[in-house]
Amino acid sequence: MRASLLVTLALLGFAASVSYDGYKVYKVVPKTEVENQYLKAMQLSKDFDFWSKINKVGNPVVVMVSPKAQSKFEEYLKISKIEYNVQIENVESTIQAEREYHRAKQAQKTGLKISFDQYYRHAEINAYLEQLAKDYPDVVTLENFGQSYQKRQMNLVRISSGPRNPPKPIIFIDAGIHAREWIAPAVALYIINQLVENPENSNLIQDVDWIILPSLNPDGYEYSWDEDRMWRKTVSPGTICDGCDPNRNFGFHWMEAGASSWECSETYAGKQAFSEVETRHLRDYLNKTANIKAYLTLHSYGQYLLYPWGYSDALCDNWRELDALGNQVNDAIAAVSGTTYTVGSSTHVLYAAAGASDDWAMGGAGIDIVYTIELPGGGWYGFDLPASRILPVCIETFEGFKVYADYVAKNRK
């Protein structure tokens, strides 16, 4: 549905929320290339939403299927003796449970104090950042990153113990480039909270400065709250379908692999590289900001620590360094509660994804410590990670960021 029509419906007071009643989520394990090709053909149908990408034979694929397509899909899987199981019986049930939970939380809310037992709207995220800048002016600087397509203010924070000569290395973190991945902005907020409001972490800002942008796709994020919980893209208007996958829109090997030229695809790369204002903002900010030594982008889900390249199976020049550091980060996270991550290049351990922000950060902006961090999710919840899991994920992930900070401080002075 076009964005203009949605605005009109909202003004008239009509509900336009997408329902996923009866939608199921399947975990399928293709064992042959023929089976892989069958799944790839399903990507062209709106009845199938692939939550994980089809990669090498034997790798599980998670896909949400509409009610009208389930019977034939299951029939094919059984006839072909393809291993599968149903992970979510009714997607709408989990969405409604999440909505009811947050309605109750909203009713209880007082003031701007943040907690990590709920997800926050974009305006609430901005309000928290603004409050931190007022309460901790010696540590936090609020910056206007730019405006989204729908003119939402995109704010980021610089966190620093103060200037130094020579300047300290900077770690840049962004989150929320994919709208439905709510745990990513939540973890970004937790990192900010711990660096600023927890005195026990003051050592982490002595030798490193931090720049953190919690919401890189605020229009899509808000759309996932109000209209379609499974929305992934931006909301810029298209001819047939709206939105673009912003993580296929960066101008480094754009559209070479793992991206689509079809507007309705979840991986639609846009009319051209940097067609989206949000990706242009990130490009321009990284280009103009000196001394960024690490770029870390938060996604979900899957528990991966991915380094470049994503456009092909080639490895970046410093892949051994990134692989070793990634394994140290994994060890730190695993020590908390046993959560483990797979470490490697995007193409080698997951799938090709040309035009992504991590490849551009290295190949375009010249940053050499670059990771996409695919946070936990999945299981019975997929992208609908329950609020009860927010804090445990935040706590364990923060231990990994301590490793990044220590490494950058010691090796990128």
Secondary structure, DSSP 8 states (H G I E B T S, - for coil): --HHHHHHHHHHT-------TT-EEEEEE--SHHHHHHHHHHTTSTTEEESS---STTS-EEEEE-HHHHHHHHHHHHHTT-EEEEEES-HHHHHHHHHHHHHHHHHH--SS---SSS---HHHHHHHHHHHHHH-TTTEEEEEEEE-TT--EEEEEEE-S---SS---EEEEEE-SSTT-THHHHHHHHHHHHHHH-GGGGGGGTS-EEEEES-S-HHHHHHHHHT-TT--S-----SSS----GGG-SSSSTTSSS-BS-TTSTTB--SSTT-SHHHHHHHHHHHH-TTEEEEEEEEESS-EEEES--SSS---TTHHHHHHHHHHHHHHHHHHHS---EEEEHHHHT---TT-HHHHHHHTT--SEEEEEEES-BTTTBT---GGGHHHHHHHHHHHHHHHHHHHHHH--
